[in-house]
Amino acid sequence: MDFPEGLAELHTHLGGSVASEIMWSLAHEQGISLPVKDYWEFDRLVTVSDPRGVPDLDALDAIYHWSELIQSSPLAVERSIHGAIGGAYRSQGITTLELRFNPMKRNRGGERDLDHIILAAIRGLDRAELEYPQVHAGLILMMDRTFTPEQNRIVIEKAIHWAPRGVVGVDIAGPRPGHRRYDYAALLPMVQRAREGGLGVTIHVGEEGGALGGEELAEVVTVLRPDRIGHGILAATSPALMEQIAAAGIVLEICPTSNLLTKAIADEEALCALFRTFVEHGVPFTIATDGPEMMRTRLRDEFELLLRIGALDEAELRAANARGHSASFLGRR
């Protein structure tokens, strides 16, 4: 398929978007002690190397532990942002790109200054946009479900402070503490503060967790009313929720290969049924990778997968890509 306007990717984590060879060099430059001494073993350590995927999201978090540790310095963050943006354009022709990361998971528990980490990301963004003027890129700063309210509040304030320099939105992710239902409604003051600061809001929710995940998704849609939702695939189980999402114009950021690898979606047949359900109910969505290097996929691979299994036709894929450009928070810069 041809996309003259370029591709749009709105859901990709910095920890999963940097090539293994760059991560390998960054680890050695910083003197990080790694559990492996061979590059190919390292490559398997920082990617979902088994084509059968991982057992669950907890196993994926274990992989993110290494990418976040390696990216825990201003130098590493700058090079990671620069490499991810350039790589996205060179390999895929991506011209609209949002990279999300949690700055507090890259300051080594307060050892590194948070503003230095964020400003390093902005320097990487600036360098990449000078080298690749065809690309419009922005940063999304992430809160975490394991953080205290004060930690998450600080992330929001930093995002607002650096919005004039390329931070375009906020998000939250991370494991649920004790695997209990997360209280998304408690984030409302922070979400409102981010909106007042001109930032877009996207929320990780509805990826897995069965009935519990469905309750969280319903709460997010009803209470937080974000611009976009990261994943949100559990909406397909509720016609009422899909109607609510469609009416509110909330865009789902769907990551097909990632959801297959983490077992959030059982198989390609279920993936096909998911997309046909969303199309039938008018639910707006975009296609993304979640992290192309970690998931060993590319955005064009995602499109080809969906076309091959009959999940979407060419016109629907073009519409999803166009929606990615229009739903981007970059217009707020």
Buried (B, 14 or more C-beta within 10 A) or exposed (E): EEBEEBBBBBBBBBBBBBBBEBBBBBBEEBEBEBEEEEEEEBBBBBBBBEEEBBEEBEBBBEBBBBBBBBBBBBBBBBBBBBBBBBBBBEEBBBBBBBBBBBBBBBBEEEEBEBBBBBBBBBBBBBBBBEEBEEBBBBBBBBBBBBBEEEEBBBBBBBBBEBBEBBBBBBBBBBBBEEEEBBEBEEBEEBBEBBBEBBBBBBBBBBBBBEEBBBBBBBBBBEBBBBBBBBBBBBBBBBEEBBBBBBEBEBBBBBBBBBBBBBBBBEEBEBBBBBBBBBBEBEBBBBBBBBBBBBBBBBBBBBBEBBBEBEBBEEEBBBBBBBBBBEBBBBEBB
